[in-house]
Amino acid sequence: MASPTLITPATTPKPLPLVKSRHTATAPTAAAAKAALPSAPQPRRREFLSIASASILSAGLISPVVAPALAASDEEYVKETEEVINKVRSTIGMDKNDPSVADAVATLRETSNSWVAKYRREKALLGRASFRDIYSAINAVSGHYISFGPTVPIPAKRRARILEEVETAERALLRGR
């Protein structure tokens, strides 16, 4: 059953007009060929690339090589990591009936998210024991509060593991690791 608005092929399709390429070669006359040739020879791509690469290399030799900037110094990393450790401990240690638990969890999430965003990209810090342990502790705390909400207390077994990771991270920080 056909709809009246359905288009049916009643006519034959028209052929598309031919489009001439600008790059097609036609046989020019001798006079047109002389007029098209420039008086000075055009530089070739190879010559251009050799000149460009030489100028880039010479500019690199003249200007001093600057090491990529790190997100933070070692002292700043230690200070901010200790701050995160203290917030994790204080938030975990709060009583579930305390009215400021939700605010403390929100503050901890903001602090931990900014810490992770800042130091996760640092290749030099990824191998450190302090980074690994505090990252794991932050992940466990954030995962708990995201899954169960800010007012549900962390189970004793998980809390013991988080506190152990935090202590290990703190010891590693003191050793410079």
C-alpha positions as CSV (number, residue, x, y, z in Angstrom):
1,M,0.0,0.0,0.0
2,A,1.7,3.1,-1.2
3,S,1.4,6.5,0.4
4,P,0.4,9.5,-1.8
5,T,3.5,11.4,-0.6
6,L,5.9,8.7,-1.6
7,I,8.1,9.7,-4.5
8,T,8.2,7.2,-7.3
9,P,10.7,7.3,-10.1
10,A,8.4,8.5,-12.9
11,T,11.1,10.2,-14.9
12,T,14.6,9.1,-15.9
13,P,17.4,10.8,-13.9
14,K,19.3,13.6,-15.6
15,P,23.0,13.0,-16.1
16,L,25.3,15.2,-14.0
17,P,27.3,17.9,-15.8
18,L,31.0,17.2,-16.3
19,V,33.2,19.3,-14.1
20,K,36.6,20.1,-15.5
21,S,39.5,19.9,-13.1
22,R,41.8,22.9,-12.8
23,H,44.8,20.6,-12.9
24,T,44.0,18.9,-16.2
25,A,46.7,19.5,-18.8
26,T,45.7,21.0,-22.1
27,A,48.1,21.4,-24.9
28,P,49.1,25.1,-24.7
29,T,50.4,27.0,-27.7
30,A,54.0,28.0,-27.7
31,A,53.2,31.7,-27.0
32,A,51.0,30.7,-24.1
33,A,53.6,28.4,-22.7
34,K,56.2,31.2,-22.7
35,A,53.8,33.7,-21.1
36,A,53.0,31.1,-18.3
37,L,56.6,30.5,-17.4
38,P,58.0,32.9,-14.8
39,S,61.2,34.8,-15.5
40,A,62.9,33.6,-12.3
41,P,62.9,29.9,-11.4
42,Q,60.5,28.9,-8.7
43,P,62.0,27.3,-5.6
44,R,61.2,23.7,-5.2
45,R,59.6,22.0,-2.3
46,R,62.8,20.2,-1.4
47,E,64.8,23.4,-1.3
48,F,62.1,25.1,0.8
49,L,62.1,22.2,3.3
50,S,65.9,22.2,3.6
51,I,65.9,26.0,4.3
52,A,63.1,25.7,6.8
53,S,64.6,22.8,8.6
54,A,68.0,24.6,8.8
55,S,66.4,27.7,10.2
56,I,64.5,25.7,12.8
57,L,67.6,23.8,13.8
58,S,69.8,26.9,14.0
59,A,67.1,28.6,16.1
60,G,67.1,25.6,18.5
61,L,70.8,25.8,18.9
62,I,70.8,29.5,19.6
63,S,67.9,29.6,22.1
64,P,68.5,27.8,25.4
65,V,66.7,24.5,26.0
66,V,64.2,24.9,28.7
67,A,63.0,21.8,30.6
68,P,59.3,21.3,30.8
69,A,57.7,23.0,33.8
70,L,56.6,20.6,36.6
71,A,53.2,21.1,38.2
72,A,54.7,21.6,41.6
73,S,57.9,21.5,43.6
74,D,58.8,18.7,45.9
75,E,58.1,20.8,49.0
76,E,54.6,21.7,47.6
77,Y,53.9,18.0,46.9
78,V,54.8,17.1,50.5
79,K,52.8,19.9,52.0
80,E,49.7,19.2,49.9
81,T,49.9,15.5,50.5
82,E,50.2,16.0,54.3
83,E,47.1,18.2,54.0
84,V,45.2,15.5,52.2
85,I,46.3,12.9,54.8
86,N,45.1,15.1,57.7
87,K,41.7,15.6,56.0
88,V,41.3,11.9,55.3
89,R,42.1,11.1,58.9
90,S,39.8,13.7,60.3
91,T,36.9,12.8,58.0
92,I,37.2,9.1,58.7
93,G,37.4,9.7,62.4
94,M,34.1,11.7,62.6
95,D,31.1,10.3,64.3
96,K,28.2,9.4,62.1
97,N,25.8,11.6,64.2
98,D,28.0,14.7,63.8
99,P,26.1,17.3,61.8
100,S,29.2,18.5,59.9
101,V,30.0,15.1,58.4
102,A,28.5,15.9,55.0
103,D,30.4,19.2,54.8
104,A,33.7,17.4,55.8
105,V,33.1,14.8,53.1
106,A,32.4,17.5,50.5
107,T,35.6,19.3,51.5
108,L,37.6,16.1,51.4
109,R,36.3,15.3,47.9
110,E,37.2,18.8,46.6
111,T,40.7,18.5,48.2
112,S,41.3,15.0,47.0
113,N,40.0,15.7,43.4
114,S,42.3,18.7,43.1
115,W,45.3,16.8,44.5
116,V,44.7,13.9,42.1
117,A,44.2,16.2,39.1
118,K,47.4,18.1,39.9
119,Y,49.8,15.2,40.6
120,R,48.4,12.3,38.5
121,R,50.1,13.7,35.4
122,E,53.5,13.9,37.0
123,K,55.7,11.1,35.7
124,A,58.2,11.7,38.5
125,L,55.7,11.2,41.2
126,L,53.9,8.1,39.8
127,G,56.6,5.8,41.1
128,R,56.7,7.1,44.6
129,A,55.4,5.0,47.4
130,S,53.7,8.0,49.0
131,F,51.8,8.8,45.8
132,R,50.7,5.2,45.3
133,D,49.5,4.8,48.9
134,I,47.7,8.1,49.3
135,Y,46.1,7.6,45.8
136,S,44.8,4.2,46.9
137,A,43.4,5.6,50.2
138,I,41.7,8.5,48.4
139,N,40.2,6.1,45.9
140,A,38.8,3.9,48.7
141,V,37.4,6.8,50.7
142,S,35.9,8.5,47.7
143,G,34.5,5.3,46.4
144,H,32.8,4.6,49.7
145,Y,31.2,8.0,50.0
146,I,30.1,8.0,46.4
147,S,28.5,4.6,46.7
148,F,26.9,4.9,50.1
149,G,26.6,8.7,50.7
150,P,28.4,11.0,53.1
151,T,26.5,10.0,56.3
152,V,27.2,6.2,56.2
153,P,30.3,5.4,58.2
154,I,33.2,3.5,56.7
155,P,33.2,-0.2,57.8
156,A,36.0,-1.1,60.3
157,K,37.9,-3.4,57.9
158,R,38.0,-0.7,55.2
159,R,38.8,2.0,57.7
160,A,41.7,-0.1,59.0
161,R,43.1,-0.6,55.5
162,I,42.7,3.1,54.6
163,L,44.4,4.2,57.8
164,E,47.3,1.7,57.2
165,E,47.8,3.1,53.6
166,V,47.7,6.7,55.0
167,E,50.3,5.8,57.6
168,T,52.5,4.1,55.0
169,A,52.2,7.2,52.8
170,E,53.1,9.5,55.6
171,R,56.2,7.4,56.4
172,A,57.2,7.4,52.8
173,L,56.8,11.2,52.6
174,L,59.1,11.6,55.6
175,R,61.7,9.4,53.9
176,G,61.4,11.4,50.7
177,R,59.7,8.7,48.7
